[in-house]
Amino acid sequence: MEKILGQEIRIHLEGNPLNNAQHAYLKGKSTETALAEAVSLIGKAINEKEVALGCFLDIGGAFDNTTYESISRAAYSKGIEPQTIKWILAMLASRNISSELGGSSVAVVANRGCPQGGVLSPLLWLLVADDLLCLLTGEGYEVTLYRSKFEYLIMDNNVDAWVRDSGIPFMNLKGMFYAHFFLLVFAMLGAWTPAAYLFYNGIFMLLLIFGMIHREKSEHLELAMIIDGSSIMLDIFCLSSFFPASAMGKFSAVMGIFNLLLRFLSFLVIRNEVTNRNGDGRLIGNSPSFGGQYQDIDGGER
């Protein structure tokens, strides 16, 4: 019966298709097509001299935690027959789940989720995920979905404006400082951090502090931006060379990895602030001009 319903739903979806960003459980789609599309989008951004910011999201327990309400809402939005939807919901809600261990057993009635291995389960998940895909693509994001793994890209030739206008609360120097501060404190709890790691991160944090104090100058932030960008490779080297084996060490190293990932965002925030402070759109501050007028020691202007 599930196979028949699945075939009928797929035939119906030919007239009201799923979002093109779906790459799982569909004919002609696979991990290869999802990867090819993502690479193509990044290549397009490079060719057009844009910047691509990517977000990769894996939804844990997607099948197990899908609510019946979301399934019903997604099915109705695609115009599936109400009677078919009622049958699907009745099938899902009537499932009894039992477990037995050491002579004890427990049984419950499922109140959410699609059965693992169910014929209809992949199709139901595609319907639920389609609403989110349509929302993201409608906002201008480039999205790719394979099963429960989302990847979306923001491509723009003016990333500074995106950072400035994004509205994310911590996208300012003070927020970046706090975020790096706490991550670095946890990262340095382990004994794995070499002296070089402490040195360049300490210089970076001091430059951020001076940059926040001296709001009229951009030199401190220019240096902080250069160190922040260089620290990406330095962090990778330190983490790969000195990754610890103890539990506490691993925890601190994971905090170091989060701090490494944060550098990509903080680089953009600092870059935007430097450009604003320079006031003329240049990334590096005013340098002495050698082509203008000067006063000769004999008093003549040349």
C-alpha positions in Angstrom: 0.0 0.0 0.0 2.9 2.4 0.9 4.5 1.7 -2.5 1.2 2.6 -4.3 0.8 5.8 -2.4 4.4 6.7 -3.0 4.0 6.3 -6.7 0.9 8.3 -6.8 2.5 11.1 -4.8 5.5 11.2 -7.1 3.2 11.4 -10.1 1.4 14.3 -8.4 4.7 16.1 -7.8 5.5 16.1 -11.5 2.9 18.8 -11.8 3.9 20.5 -8.6 7.6 19.7 -8.4 9.9 19.8 -5.4 12.6 22.4 -5.1 15.5 21.8 -7.5 17.9 21.9 -4.6 16.8 18.5 -3.5 19.4 15.8 -4.4 18.3 12.7 -2.5 15.7 10.0 -3.1 15.0 11.4 -6.6 15.7 9.9 -10.0 18.8 11.4 -11.6 20.0 13.0 -8.3 22.7 11.9 -5.9 25.6 13.0 -3.8 27.6 13.6 -7.0 25.0 16.1 -8.4 24.8 17.8 -5.0 28.6 18.2 -4.9 28.8 19.3 -8.5 26.2 22.0 -7.9 28.0 23.3 -4.9 31.4 23.4 -6.7 29.8 25.1 -9.7 28.3 27.8 -7.5 31.7 28.5 -5.8 33.4 28.5 -9.2 30.8 31.0 -10.5 31.5 33.3 -7.5 35.2 33.2 -8.2 34.8 33.9 -11.9 32.6 36.9 -11.2 34.9 38.2 -8.5 32.4 37.7 -5.7 32.8 36.2 -2.3 31.0 33.0 -1.4 30.1 32.4 2.3 29.0 28.9 3.0 27.0 27.3 5.8 26.8 23.5 6.2 24.2 22.0 8.4 23.5 18.4 9.2 20.1 17.8 11.0 20.5 15.0 13.5 17.6 12.6 13.8 15.8 14.2 10.9 13.5 11.2 10.3 13.0 10.4 14.0 12.0 13.9 15.0 9.8 15.0 12.1 6.5 16.0 13.5 3.2 14.9 12.1 2.0 18.5 11.9 4.9 19.4 9.7 4.2 16.4 7.4 0.6 17.3 7.2 1.3 21.0 6.5 3.9 20.1 3.8 1.6 17.6 2.1 -1.3 20.1 2.0 1.0 22.8 0.6 1.9 20.5 -2.3 -1.8 19.9 -3.1 -1.8 16.2 -2.1 -5.3 14.7 -1.7 -6.7 15.2 1.9 -7.7 11.5 2.1 -4.2 10.4 1.2 -2.8 12.7 3.9 -5.2 11.3 6.5 -4.2 7.8 5.6 -0.5 8.6 6.0 -1.0 10.3 9.4 -3.1 7.4 10.6 -0.4 5.0 9.6 2.3 7.0 11.4 0.3 7.6 14.5 -0.7 3.9 15.0 2.9 2.7 15.3 3.7 0.9 18.5 7.4 0.9 19.6 8.6 -1.6 22.1 12.0 -2.5 23.6 13.0 -5.4 25.8 16.2 -5.7 28.0 17.0 -8.2 30.7 13.4 -9.5 31.1 11.9 -5.9 31.2 10.0 -4.4 28.4 8.4 -1.1 27.6 6.0 -0.1 24.8 5.0 3.4 23.6 2.9 4.8 20.8 4.9 6.9 18.4 4.0 10.6 18.5 6.5 11.8 15.9 8.9 10.7 13.2 9.0 8.5 10.1 9.8 4.8 10.4 13.4 4.0 9.5 13.3 1.9 6.4 9.7 2.9 5.6 8.8 3.1 1.9 7.2 6.5 2.3 9.7 7.9 4.9 12.2 9.4 2.4 9.4 11.1 0.4 7.7 12.5 3.5 11.1 14.0 4.6 11.5 15.6 1.1 8.1 17.2 1.5 9.0 18.6 4.9 12.4 19.9 3.8 10.9 21.5 0.7 9.3 24.4 2.7 12.7 25.4 4.1 14.4 25.1 0.7 11.8 27.3 -0.9 12.1 29.9 1.9 15.9 30.0 1.6 15.9 30.2 -2.2 13.2 32.9 -2.1 15.6 35.0 0.1 18.3 34.7 -2.6 20.4 31.9 -1.1 21.9 29.2 -3.1 20.9 25.9 -1.4 21.8 22.3 -1.8 20.2 19.5 0.2 21.1 15.8 0.3 19.0 13.8 2.8 19.3 15.8 6.1 22.4 17.7 5.1 21.9 21.4 4.1 24.5 23.5 2.5 23.7 27.1 1.5 25.9 29.8 0.0 25.7 33.6 0.2 27.3 35.1 -2.9 27.9 38.8 -3.1 30.5 41.2 -4.5 30.0 43.5 -1.4 30.6 41.3 1.6 31.3 44.4 3.7 27.8 45.7 3.2 26.4 42.2 4.0 28.4 42.1 7.3 27.3 45.7 8.2 23.6 45.2 7.4 23.2 41.6 8.5 21.7 42.5 11.9 23.6 39.7 13.7 24.1 41.0 17.3 27.7 40.1 17.7 28.9 41.4 14.4 31.0 44.2 15.9 34.5 44.6 17.3 33.4 44.2 20.9 31.4 41.1 20.2 34.3 39.6 18.2 36.7 40.3 21.0 34.4 38.6 23.6 33.9 35.6 21.3 37.6 35.1 20.7 38.5 35.8 24.3 36.3 33.0 25.7 37.2 30.5 23.0 41.0 31.2 23.5 40.6 30.9 27.3 39.1 27.4 26.9 41.6 26.5 24.1 44.5 27.4 26.5 43.2 25.3 29.3 45.0 22.3 27.8 48.8 21.9 27.9 49.0 21.3 24.2 49.2 25.0 23.2 52.8 25.9 22.1 54.3 29.3 23.0 53.8 30.5 19.4 50.1 30.0 19.7 50.0 32.1 22.9 52.2 34.7 21.3 50.3 35.5 18.1 46.9 35.2 19.7 48.0 37.6 22.5 49.2 40.1 20.0 45.9 39.8 18.0 43.8 40.4 21.2 45.9 43.4 22.2 45.5 45.0 18.8 41.8 44.5 19.0 41.7 46.3 22.4 43.8 49.2 21.0 41.5 49.3 18.0 38.4 49.7 20.2 40.1 52.3 22.4 41.5 54.5 19.5 38.4 54.8 17.4 39.8 57.6 15.3 42.7 55.4 14.0 42.7 52.3 11.8 46.4 51.2 12.1 45.8 48.8 15.0 42.9 47.1 13.3 44.9 46.9 10.0 47.5 44.9 11.9 44.9 42.9 13.7 43.3 42.0 10.3 46.6 40.9 8.9 47.4 38.7 12.0 43.9 37.3 12.0 44.2 36.2 8.4 47.7 34.8 8.9 46.5 33.0 12.0 44.2 30.7 10.0 47.2 28.8 8.6 49.1 29.1 12.0 46.1 27.6 13.8 45.9 24.7 11.4 49.6 24.1 11.8 49.5 24.2 15.6 46.3 22.0 15.9 47.6 19.4 13.5 51.1 19.3 15.0 50.2 19.4 18.7 46.7 17.9 18.9 46.4 16.3 22.4 45.4 12.8 23.4 43.8 13.5 26.8 40.1 14.2 27.3 40.7 17.7 28.7 43.3 18.4 26.0 40.8 17.3 23.3 38.2 19.6 24.7 40.5 22.6 24.7 41.7 21.7 21.1 38.0 21.7 20.0 37.6 25.2 21.4 40.7 26.1 19.4 39.0 24.7 16.2 35.9 26.9 16.9 38.2 29.9 17.4 39.8 29.0 14.0 36.4 29.0 12.3 35.5 32.3 13.9 38.5 33.9 12.3 36.8 33.9 8.9 34.0 36.0 10.3 36.1 38.3 12.4 38.4 39.0 9.4 35.3 40.3 7.6 34.2 42.4 10.6 37.6 43.9 11.1 37.9 44.6 7.3 34.6 46.4 7.3 35.6 48.5 10.3 39.0 49.4 8.7 37.3 50.5 5.5 34.8 52.6 7.4 37.5 54.3 9.5 39.6 55.2 6.5 36.5 56.8 5.0 37.6 56.7 1.4 36.9 53.0 0.7 40.6 52.0 1.0 41.5 49.0 3.0 44.9 50.4 4.2 45.0 53.8 5.9 46.3 57.0 4.6 50.0 56.9 3.7 52.2 59.9 3.2 51.9 61.5 -0.2 55.1 62.3 -2.0 53.5 63.9 -5.1 52.0 67.0 -3.5 53.3 70.4 -2.6 56.1 70.9 -0.1 57.7 73.9 1.5 61.3 74.6 0.4 63.7 75.5 3.2 64.3 78.8 1.3 60.6 79.7 1.8 59.4 79.0 -1.8 56.4 76.7 -2.4 56.9 74.2 -5.1 
